[in-house]
Amino acid sequence: MWRLFPKRSTRLAVLCHTTEPEETQTRTLYRKILPSIYKKSSFNHFSSLESQFSIGFSTMDAMEDSLRRALSEKQLAIEAQGNAVRELKSAGALKQEVDSAVEALNSLKLEKASVERQLQAVVSGNGAGLGSRDAFRQAVVNTLERRLFYIPSFKIYRGVAGLYDYGPPGCAVKSNVLAFWRQHFVLEENMLEVDCPCVTPEVVLKASGHVDKFTDLMVKDEKTGNCYRADHLLKDFCNEKLQKDLSMPPVKAAELKHVLAVLDDLSAEELGAKIKEYGITAPDTKNPLSDPYPFNLMFQTSIGPSGLNPGYMRPETAQGIFVNFKDLYYYNGNKLPFAAAQIGQAFRNEISPRQGLLRVREFTLAEIEHFVDPEDKSHPKYSEVANLEFLMFPREEQTSGHSAKRVQLGEAVSRGVVNNETLGYFIGRVYLFLTRLGIDKDRLRFRQHLANEMAHYAADCWDAEIETSYGWIECVGIADRSAYDLRAHTDKSGVALVAHEKYSEPREVEALVISPVKKELGLAFKGNQKMVVEALEAMAEKEAMEMKSTLESKGEMDFYVCTLEKTVTIKKNMVSISKEKKKEHQRVFTPSVIEPSFGIGRIIYCLFEHSFYTRPSKAGDEQLNVFRFPPLVAPIKCTVFPLVQNQQYEDVAKYISKQLTAVGISHKIDITGTSIGKRYARTDELGVPFAITVDSTDSVTIRERDSKDQIRVSVEEVASIVKAVTDGQSTWGDVKWNYPGHSSVSLDD
């Protein structure tokens, strides 16, 4: 992709006249005047940019860093060469010497311009003949909207930001993705599927923490009152500076990239400080902005006509599973582990929705809650995924400024990078799900949450991020949420959401007993009493015994309460800690939960981008759009074309249509008089993988979309062949091997 021109010194002019050989003269003088030029550089000159969009922007980042360094070197070299020219002129050097130095200066300027063009191409995401990330994205979106994959909702009323309608092909793709999700997870893992209401009582979301903490940081235009999401403004500023300011020093570029890397980790104060430091104003009016403050993203409503029972449109589907744990556990024979799954709509009142399907106010989630014994997070099928190797981005790599690397999943689990086998198993299963859908494995990574990103109760969290023209997009979250959710609902509802492990014989155990004295805690902490009590009761045995020892010796100690985010003083009369021996017939515990959560709309949009490409028409006068959907998710599996308008051919087409319907293959008949090439192009643009052309009464051709290869098969076989390939029972390569090829040079395109 990149090619170096190795000779720098051969372009440099002879600057003075001496009796030394010409080459020695040049080297000697340049060592004196132009050390920055003569010094060996990592980049001299680059060939034209040949990178395609599919390279991935992580590679682009490395190229960008190198090009910025090269550009900085070129600028220094030009300044030094300019000084050399001025010195020669002021010294009255010969015209030939001055001309040679000027020629060298012009050569350096040309090289700088070349590097600038290459840097501009990289920062704008030059790809696949479309000029930039924006141009590529626009081509994809224009095609999707024109072919009715999706469109803005309520379009005739100018639409509403963050709301979209799926058209016929979009509905079909979404339905196929969800069907495969059910097969890959619910059926293969024997999960229990539920379907819960979208409207959720406030008490449920109060217990889960959503009422108090489900927020994004918002800023307001201080004059107009318009609202903006604070992190989006900072992100846009950094991206725009990186793309437009090509002369930016590499150190400054690294700073902005670091801000982008830790953006989700910034507090309200840190975010506000960065906005002020960079002088960021309201995008529309350039007015000053308020300090960032939290905005709750849930849609509020009331249940019933009285208005006395507040509720919310659910922001996630998971809470419906948690509150039903007791019944699901009973349904599963009171056995762990087990998983429950739910597909449904979720709602978030985004501050400034944008990026099409990637950030919307109503969307489809598919979530899994895998309940497991916290003392045994092994998985019986873990070995099936342990050897998978893919891009992983642990928090240590992020904080040290490194990029994602290919890592074997089993190695990551054994080294403790991934917390446990069950979490690792689901990371592997998510990887297989996404790549089988058609996501490019080279543009898929699993990023571990930074320490400050994770909730205090979480053991480990990873996001499956997919690279698009917008950058890296979080599409699936895989989290070990510990026992937080079940404990929260147990405390709020008074119903014990616990599991039991019966012993074969009674066991005498020494149990830790932590008894907070609520009266004393209430006097000391008032409204914060409950959070202090919960923190004390959640102490591990080692921490509790250390507290007991300190309280007995000193009478008080400092204790950090995560939910309060501060340290409080606990006195001896506020808590009793002891160990008691007793016989137990069973172990009662709150299960931990591993939660993979899938944003279906985001996955689908990423699939659209990863599947889209263009190819020239036969005449070469236009670019034809193609979606390379795998048959698994293609909206229509095949089309049926009579080659010409002929009653016999149309009858054969209708017969094939009935056969395809009988085996469950979605298809479309096109009997228009349009040329066969144009009909192929229309279906390629919808991502239809196969086209059946009826050109006789006893046999037909089947054309594969991407290769445009064709085979000839009998009318009676065509439905079973298409069924086998679309169901994954055989491949197009297998079919080509078994059936004669058909030349269609004169027909295609």
Residue pairs with C-beta under 8 A, 6 or more apart in sequence:
1 49
1 50
1 51
1 55
2 46
2 47
2 63
3 46
3 47
4 43
4 44
4 45
4 46
5 44
5 45
6 44
7 44
8 37
8 41
8 44
9 26
9 27
9 30
9 38
11 104
11 107
11 108
12 26
12 30
12 34
12 37
12 104
13 26
13 97
13 99
13 100
13 101
13 102
13 103
13 104
14 22
14 25
14 26
14 97
14 100
15 25
15 26
15 29
15 30
15 33
15 84
15 88
15 93
15 97
15 100
15 101
16 25
16 29
16 88
16 93
16 97
17 25
17 94
17 97
18 25
20 28
27 38
30 37
30 38
31 38
33 80
33 83
33 84
33 87
34 77
34 80
34 81
34 84
35 80
36 73
36 76
36 77
36 80
37 77
37 80
37 81
37 108
41 70
41 73
42 66
42 69
42 70
43 66
43 67
43 69
43 70
43 73
43 115
44 111
45 111
45 114
45 115
46 67
46 70
46 114
46 115
46 118
48 118
49 117
49 118
49 121
49 122
49 126
51 59
51 60
51 63
51 121
51 122
51 126
51 127
52 127
52 128
53 125
53 126
53 127
53 128
53 130
53 133
53 136
53 469
54 127
54 128
54 440
54 442
54 443
56 440
56 442
56 443
56 467
57 125
57 467
57 471
57 472
58 403
58 404
58 445
58 467
60 122
60 125
61 257
61 403
62 403
63 122
64 119
64 122
64 123
64 242
64 253
65 250
65 253
65 254
67 115
67 118
67 119
67 122
68 119
68 246
68 248
68 250
68 253
69 250
70 115
71 112
71 115
71 116
71 119
71 246
71 247
72 249
72 250
74 108
74 111
74 112
74 115
75 112
75 247
77 108
78 105
78 108
78 109
78 112
81 101
81 104
81 105
81 108
82 105
84 101
85 98
85 101
85 102
85 105
88 97
88 98
88 101
89 98
116 246
119 246
120 246
123 242
123 243
123 246
124 131
124 132
124 133
124 134
124 243
125 132
125 133
125 134
125 136
125 469
126 132
127 133
127 136
128 136
128 613
128 614
129 614
129 623
130 136
130 139
130 614
133 469
133 470
134 469
136 469
136 609
137 468
137 469
137 470
137 609
139 612
139 614
139 625
140 469
140 608
140 609
140 612
141 356
143 612
143 625
143 627
143 685
144 150
144 170
144 608
145 151
147 167
147 169
147 685
147 686
148 167
148 168
148 169
148 170
149 166
149 167
149 169
149 170
149 173
149 608
149 635
150 164
150 165
150 166
150 167
150 170
150 356
150 357
151 164
151 165
151 167
152 159
152 160
152 163
152 164
152 165
153 159
153 160
153 163
153 164
153 165
154 160
154 163
161 352
161 353
161 354
161 361
162 350
162 353
162 359
162 360
162 361
162 362
163 360
163 361
163 362
164 356
164 357
164 360
166 174
168 635
169 635
169 636
169 686
169 687
170 604
170 635
172 635
172 636
172 666
173 604
173 607
173 629
173 633
173 634
173 635
174 364
174 600
174 604
176 632
176 633
176 634
176 635
177 437
177 600
177 603
177 604
177 607
177 633
178 343
178 364
178 366
178 600
180 433
180 436
180 437
180 632
180 633
181 343
181 366
181 433
181 598
181 600
182 193
182 343
184 429
184 432
184 433
184 436
185 191
185 341
185 368
185 429
185 433
185 596
186 193
186 341
189 339
190 339
191 338
191 339
191 340
191 341
191 368
192 328
192 331
192 332
192 338
192 339
192 340
192 341
193 340
193 341
193 342
193 343
194 320
194 321
194 324
194 328
194 340
194 341
194 342
195 342
195 343
195 344
196 314
196 317
196 320
196 321
196 324
196 342
196 344
197 314
197 320
198 313
198 314
198 344
198 345
198 346
198 347
199 301
199 303
199 311
199 312
199 313
199 314
200 311
200 312
200 313
200 314
200 319
200 320
201 303
201 309
201 310
201 311
202 211
202 309
202 310
202 311
202 312
203 492
204 319
204 323
204 489
205 211
205 214
205 298
205 312
205 314
205 315
205 319
206 212
206 492
207 488
207 489
207 491
207 492
207 493
208 319
208 322
208 485
208 488
208 489
209 488
210 298
210 312
210 315
211 296
211 298
211 312
214 296
214 297
214 298
214 315
215 294
215 295
215 296
215 297
216 229
216 230
216 231
216 294
216 295
216 297
216 350
216 351
217 229
217 230
217 231
217 268
217 271
217 292
217 293
217 294
217 295
218 227
218 228
218 229
218 230
218 292
218 293
218 294
218 295
218 351
219 227
219 228
219 229
219 230
219 233
219 275
219 289
219 290
219 291
219 292
219 293
220 226
220 227
220 228
220 289
220 290
221 227
221 228
221 282
221 284
221 285
221 287
221 289
222 287
222 288
222 289
222 290
223 285
223 287
223 288
224 282
224 284
224 285
224 287
226 282
226 284
226 285
227 295
227 351
227 352
228 282
228 283
228 289
228 351
228 352
229 350
229 351
229 352
230 268
230 271
230 272
230 275
230 292
231 263
231 264
231 266
231 271
232 352
232 354
233 275
233 280
233 283
233 289
234 259
234 263
234 271
234 274
234 275
234 278
234 280
235 260
235 263
236 283
237 278
237 280
238 256
238 257
238 259
238 260
239 260
241 248
241 256
242 248
242 253
242 256
242 257
254 401
258 401
259 274
261 398
261 401
262 450
264 450
264 453
265 450
265 452
265 453
266 274
268 291
268 292
268 293
268 294
271 292
272 291
272 292
275 289
275 292
280 289
281 287
281 288
281 289
282 288
282 289
295 351
296 349
297 315
297 348
297 349
297 350
297 351
298 312
298 313
298 315
298 347
298 348
298 349
299 312
299 313
299 347
299 348
299 349
300 310
300 311
300 312
301 310
301 311
301 312
301 313
302 308
302 309
302 310
302 311
303 309
303 310
303 311
313 346
313 347
314 320
314 344
314 346
314 347
315 346
315 347
315 348
316 346
316 365
316 367
316 597
317 342
317 343
317 344
317 346
317 365
317 367
318 342
318 367
318 369
318 485
318 595
318 597
319 485
320 342
321 328
321 340
321 341
321 342
321 367
321 369
322 369
322 485
322 486
322 489
322 497
322 593
323 489
323 493
324 340
325 371
325 486
325 489
325 497
325 591
326 495
326 496
326 497
328 338
328 340
329 336
329 338
329 371
329 499
332 338
334 499
334 500
336 371
336 372
336 373
336 499
336 591
337 370
337 371
337 372
337 373
337 422
337 591
338 370
338 371
339 368
339 369
339 370
339 371
340 368
340 369
340 371
341 366
341 367
341 368
341 369
342 365
342 366
342 367
343 364
343 365
343 366
343 600
344 364
344 365
345 362
345 363
345 364
345 365
346 362
346 363
346 364
346 365
347 361
347 362
348 361
348 363
349 361
350 359
350 360
350 361
353 359
353 360
353 361
355 470
356 605
357 601
357 602
357 604
357 605
358 468
358 470
358 473
358 601
358 602
358 605
360 601
363 599
363 600
363 601
364 600
364 601
365 597
365 598
365 599
365 600
366 597
366 598
366 600
367 595
367 596
367 597
367 598
368 426
368 595
368 596
368 597
369 593
369 594
369 595
370 422
370 426
370 593
370 594
370 595
370 596
371 499
371 591
371 592
371 593
372 422
372 591
372 592
372 593
372 594
373 499
373 501
373 589
373 591
373 592
374 482
374 483
374 589
374 590
374 591
374 592
375 589
377 419
377 420
377 421
377 422
377 423
377 480
377 592
377 594
378 420
378 421
378 422
379 421
379 422
379 424
379 425
381 425
382 413
382 421
382 422
382 424
382 425
384 428
385 409
385 424
385 425
385 427
385 428
385 429
385 431
385 432
386 408
386 409
386 410
386 413
386 424
386 428
387 408
387 409
387 410
388 408
388 409
388 428
388 431
388 432
389 406
389 407
389 408
389 409
390 406
390 407
390 409
390 431
390 441
390 444
390 445
390 446
391 404
391 405
391 406
391 407
391 442
391 444
391 445
391 446
392 404
392 405
392 406
392 407
392 412
392 417
392 445
392 446
392 448
393 403
393 404
393 405
393 445
393 446
393 447
393 448
393 465
394 412
394 417
394 448
395 448
395 449
395 450
395 451
397 403
397 404
397 405
398 447
398 448
398 450
399 450
404 445
404 447
407 417
409 418
409 424
409 427
409 428
410 424
412 418
412 424
413 420
413 421
413 424
417 448
418 424
418 427
418 460
418 462
419 459
419 460
419 480
420 459
420 460
420 480
422 480
422 594
423 459
423 460
423 462
423 478
423 480
423 594
426 478
426 594
426 596
427 446
427 462
427 464
427 478
429 596
430 464
430 476
430 478
430 596
431 441
431 444
431 446
431 464
434 444
434 464
434 466
434 475
434 476
434 603
435 441
435 444
436 630
436 632
437 603
437 607
437 630
437 632
437 633
438 607
438 610
438 611
438 628
438 629
438 630
438 632
438 633
439 466
439 603
439 606
439 607
439 610
440 467
440 610
443 466
443 467
443 468
443 610
444 464
444 465
444 466
444 467
445 464
445 465
445 467
445 472
446 462
446 463
446 464
446 465
446 478
447 462
447 463
447 465
447 472
447 474
448 460
448 461
448 462
449 458
449 460
449 461
449 462
449 463
453 461
454 460
454 461
455 481
455 484
456 562
456 563
457 481
457 482
457 483
457 484
457 562
458 479
458 480
458 481
458 482
458 484
459 480
459 481
459 482
459 592
460 479
460 480
461 477
461 478
461 479
461 480
462 477
462 478
462 479
463 474
463 475
463 476
463 477
463 478
464 474
464 475
464 476
464 477
464 478
465 472
465 473
465 474
465 475
466 472
466 473
466 475
466 602
466 603
466 606
466 610
467 473
468 605
468 606
468 609
468 610
469 609
473 602
473 606
474 599
474 602
475 598
475 599
475 602
475 603
475 606
476 596
476 597
476 598
476 599
476 603
477 595
477 596
477 597
478 594
478 595
478 596
478 597
479 594
479 595
479 597
480 592
480 593
480 594
480 595
481 592
481 593
481 594
481 595
482 592
482 593
483 590
483 591
483 592
483 593
485 593
486 497
486 498
486 590
486 591
486 593
487 497
487 590
489 495
489 497
490 496
490 497
490 498
490 590
491 534
497 590
498 588
498 589
498 590
498 591
499 588
499 589
499 590
499 591
500 586
500 587
500 588
501 586
501 587
501 589
502 585
502 586
503 584
503 585
503 586
503 587
506 583
506 584
506 585
507 583
507 584
508 581
508 582
508 583
508 584
509 581
509 582
509 583
509 584
510 579
510 580
510 581
511 579
511 580
511 581
511 582
511 584
512 541
512 544
512 545
512 577
512 578
512 579
513 576
513 577
513 578
513 579
513 580
514 536
514 537
514 539
514 544
514 575
514 576
514 577
515 575
515 576
515 577
516 532
516 533
516 536
516 537
516 574
516 575
517 573
517 574
517 575
517 576
518 529
518 533
520 571
520 573
520 574
521 529
521 532
521 533
521 574
521 575
522 529
524 571
524 574
525 532
525 568
528 561
528 564
528 568
531 561
531 563
531 564
532 561
532 564
532 568
532 570
534 563
535 559
535 561
535 562
535 563
536 559
536 570
536 575
539 547
544 577
545 577
547 557
547 559
547 570
547 575
547 577
548 577
548 578
550 557
551 557
551 570
551 571
551 572
551 575
551 577
552 572
555 571
555 572
556 569
556 570
556 571
556 572
557 569
557 570
558 567
558 568
558 569
558 570
559 567
559 568
559 569
559 570
560 566
560 567
560 568
561 567
561 568
607 629
607 633
608 627
611 627
611 628
611 629
611 687
612 625
612 626
612 627
612 628
613 626
613 628
614 623
614 624
614 625
614 626
615 623
615 624
615 626
616 622
616 623
616 624
617 623
617 624
617 681
617 749
618 677
618 748
618 749
624 681
624 684
624 685
624 749
625 684
625 685
626 684
626 685
626 687
626 705
626 706
627 684
627 685
627 686
627 687
628 687
628 705
628 706
629 635
629 687
629 689
630 689
631 637
631 689
631 690
631 725
631 726
631 728
632 726
632 728
634 687
634 688
634 689
634 726
635 666
635 686
635 687
635 688
636 666
636 667
636 668
636 683
636 686
636 688
637 665
637 666
637 667
637 688
637 689
637 690
637 722
637 726
638 660
638 665
638 667
638 688
638 689
638 690
638 691
638 692
638 702
638 722
638 726
639 667
639 668
639 669
639 670
639 679
639 683
639 688
639 690
639 691
639 692
640 653
640 656
640 657
640 660
640 667
640 668
640 669
640 670
640 691
640 692
640 694
641 653
641 669
641 670
641 671
641 676
641 679
641 691
641 692
641 693
641 694
642 649
642 650
642 652
642 653
642 671
642 693
642 694
643 649
643 676
643 693
643 694
643 695
643 747
645 671
645 673
648 697
649 694
649 695
649 697
650 671
650 694
652 694
652 697
652 700
652 715
653 669
653 671
653 694
654 669
655 715
656 692
656 694
656 700
656 715
656 718
656 719
657 667
657 669
659 718
659 719
660 667
660 719
660 722
661 667
662 719
663 719
663 720
663 723
664 723
665 719
665 722
665 723
665 726
668 683
668 688
670 679
670 682
670 683
672 679
676 693
676 747
676 748
677 747
677 748
677 749
679 691
680 691
680 703
680 708
680 748
680 749
681 749
683 691
683 705
684 705
687 705
688 705
689 704
689 705
689 725
689 726
690 702
690 703
690 704
690 705
690 722
690 725
690 726
691 702
691 703
691 705
692 700
692 701
692 702
692 703
692 718
692 722
693 700
693 701
693 703
693 710
693 747
694 700
695 701
697 715
698 714
698 715
699 712
699 713
699 714
699 715
700 712
700 713
700 715
700 718
701 710
701 711
701 712
701 713
701 742
701 744
702 710
702 711
702 713
702 718
702 721
702 722
702 735
703 709
703 710
703 744
703 748
704 710
704 732
707 732
708 744
708 748
708 749
709 732
709 736
709 741
710 741
710 742
710 743
710 744
711 735
711 736
711 739
711 740
711 741
711 742
712 739
712 740
712 741
712 742
713 721
713 739
721 735
721 739
723 729
724 730
724 735
725 731
725 732
725 735
